[in-house]
């Protein structure tokens, strides 16, 4: 059994760790509120542009954009959104598990894969397990801007336009509530009306100015950018919620461990006191 001094040292060390996890829990709780506000602020724009694209996919425009045309699938592109930092429970691991399961199914069908990673954890994961990472963006921070991820989006859209890939997916953690984050893999290209969030009661054609090609080229790009950015802010909200829960769990476990060690220390101290009393009594009796 460890000596009293060793147990006291362990208790002090765990208390210091507990202070850190409690501080991280409070920081994550503060950031979570801000990331949730940012996520809610971006949702109206995402819903509205999805509705417009839904109308276009149902209409009969004079110019049929390539993003609306399905192809034979020989290669797939995935934009995977992860966190830059760890200590957020199984958030990234659950997303990797969902993504790798889909990737294996595609590979078994002979379909190639190109990966665009947003977040350091995704880059590190595919560096270790292998994967054709064609673009990456890291150090996004807690207040991401669209400009931070435009490079990854452009690489994947250029690959789609150049027929380097035939479908494009985006993977991220969807925020359900503070305790639940859902790993999601969503197909974004080619666009199908039934895959969009808004239902149509009716549809119509638009009048384009200056011309259909210029308007639709810009609109379709903005639509893909909005999906990826919405996924990024959702993933950020999930990260802070998962980190807050993980740090609370760590703090609680540290408290339980401290209580157990304190009990062991008290027993050890009581045994030492009892032994000293026995020695004194034994010495007095001998005299």
N, C-alpha and C positions, 0 to 999 in steps of 0.2 A: 504493500500500500504506500502511496506517495506521502511524503512528510507534510507537516502543516505548512511549512514555508512554500513548498512547491504548489500546494493547493491554493494558497493565498495569491501566488503569482499568476496561476491560471485564472482565478476569479477576476483579478485586476485586468488581465489581458482581455477577457471576454467582455467586461464592462466597458472597456475602451472601444471594442468592436461594436458593442450595442449602441454607444453614443453616435458612432459613424452611421450605422444603419438607420437610426432614428432621424438623424439629420437628413440623410438621403431620402427617407420617406416623406418628410415635410417638404423638401425641395420638389420632389416628384408630384406631390399633391398640388403645390402651387403652380407648377408648369402644366399639369393636366388640365386645370381650369382654362388656362390660356389656349392650349391646343384644341380643347373642345369648342371654345368660342370661334377659333379660326376655322375649324371643321364645319361648324354650323353656318358660318358666313359664306363659305364657298359652295354649299349645296344648292342654293337657288339658281346660281349661274349654271351649274352642272345639269340641273333638271331642265332648265329652259333650253339650253343648247341641244340636249338630248331630244327634246320635243321637236325642235326644228329639224334635226337630222332624221327623226322618225317620219315627219311629214315628207321630207325629200325622198326617203327610201320607198315611200308608198306612191309618190307622184310619178309623172312621166315627163321628166325634164328634157329639154332640148340637148343637154350635154350629160351623158352618163359617166359619173366619176368612177375611177378605177377602184376606189375604196368600197364601192357598192357591188362589185362584180366578184363572184366566187370563182376560185380556181381549183385545179387539182393540187392537192397538198403534197409537196415533196420536202419542204423545209419549213420549220416553224420558228418564229422569234418570240422571246419572252423578256419583258421588262420586269425584273424582280425588285421589289422595294423592301429593304430591311433597315434596321437601325444601325447607327454608327457605333453605339456603345452596347455593352452587355449589361449584366445585373438586372435583367427584366424578365426573369423566369423563363418559361418555355416559349416565349413569343416568337423568336426567330426559328427555333427548332421545329415548331408546329408548321410554320410556313414552308420551311425546307422539306419537311416530310410530305406535305401536300404536293409541292412542286415536283419533287423527285419521283413521286409515284406516277404523276402524269407524264413526266419526261421518259420514264422507263416504258410506259405503254406506247408512246410515240416511237421510241427507238426500236421496240420490238416489231413495229410495223414498217421499219426501214425509213422513217422520217428523220431528217437531220434537225439539229437545234442550234440556234444562235441566242446568246444570253446578253442582255444589257442589265447591269447591276447598279442599283441606287442604294448606297449604304455600305459601310466597311464590312459588316458581318457577311453580307452576300458575297463580296469580293473574296474575303478570306475563306469562306466555305467552298466556293468553286475552285479556288486555287489549290485546296487540299484534296478534294474528291475528283477534280477534273471537270472540264466543261469549256465550251468555246465562248469565252467572254469577249464580245466584240466592242463593248463600250461600258464605261463605269463613271459614276459620280459619287464622291464621298465628301465628308465634312459639311453636310447640309445644314446642320444646326437645328435648334428648336423652333426657329421661325423661317421655314423654307420659302424661297422665292422661285417663281417659274423659271427664271433665267438659270438657276442652279442645275436644272435637269434638261434644259433644251438640247444640250449636246447629245445625250443618250437617246432622246426622242427622235432627233434628226437622223442619227445613224440608223435606227430601226425603220423609220419611214422611208429613208433613201433605199434601204435594202428591199423594202416591200415594193417601192416604185420600180426598182431595177430588177424585180423578180428574183432577188436573192432569197427572199422568204415569201411564203404564200399565205400565211396566217400570222397574226400578231396577238399575243396575250399579255396581260399585265397581272402580276401577282402581288398581293399586299394583305395586311391584316385589317379586316373591317371592324370598326368600332360598334359593338352592340350595346354594352354598358361597361361600367367600371370593372366588373368581375369577369366579363366575357369578351374575348376578341376572336373573331372568326377568320381563319386563313382562307383567302379567296383567290381563285385563279379565273380571270375573266377574259373572254375573247373580245377584242375590240376591232379587229380587221379580219375578213371583210365585214361590213356592217349589215346586220339583218334587223328588220323592224321588230320582230318578235323578241329580240334580245335586249331592246331598249326599255327603259323604266316606265315610260308613259304609254298608255293605251290611246288609240285614236277613235273618236266618234265619227270623224270624217277627215278627208285629206284633200289637198289642192295643189296646184302648181303655183310657183312664185313668178313674179316679174323681176328679171335680173338687170342690174345696172352696175357697171358698164356692160358686162356680158356674163353668161352662165359659167364659163370655164374659170374666169378670174375670181368670181365670187365663191364658187364651190371649192376651188383649190384652197383658198384661204380659210373658208368655213370648216372644211373637213380637217385641216391641220389643227385649227383651234379646238375642234371637238376632241381629237386624240389627246392634245395637250391638257385639256380640262379633265379627262378621265385619269391620266397619269398623275396630275397634280392633286386631284381629289383623293386618289389612292395614297399619295404621299402624306397629306395632312391627316387622313384617317389613320395611317400607320403611326404617325407621330403621337396622336392621341392615345392609340393603343399602347405605345411604348411607355408613356408616362404612367398610364393606369397600371400596366403590368409591373413596372418598376416600383410603384407605390405599394402594391399588394405584396410583391416579393420582399421588399425591405421591411414591411410590417411583419411578415412571417419570420424573417430573419431576426428581428428584434424580439419577437415573442419567444422564439426558440432559444435565443441567447439568455432571456430571462429564466426560462425553465432550466437551462444548463447551470446558470448561476445558483439557482435554488438547490439543485442536486449537489453541486460542489460545496455549497455552504453547509448542507446537512452532513456531508462526508467530513468536512473540516471540523464541525462541532463534535461529531462522534470521535474523531481522532484526538481532539483536544480534551474531551471528557475522559477518554481512555488514558491519556498521558497524566491527567490530574489524579485519576484513580490510582494509577501505578505509583505516583509520587507519595500519595497518602499511605498506600500499603507499605512502601519502603520505610516511611517515617515511623509508622506503627510497629513494623517489624523490628526496626532498630531500637525503639524505646523498650519493647518487650525483651530484647536481648540484654539490655543494660539492667 
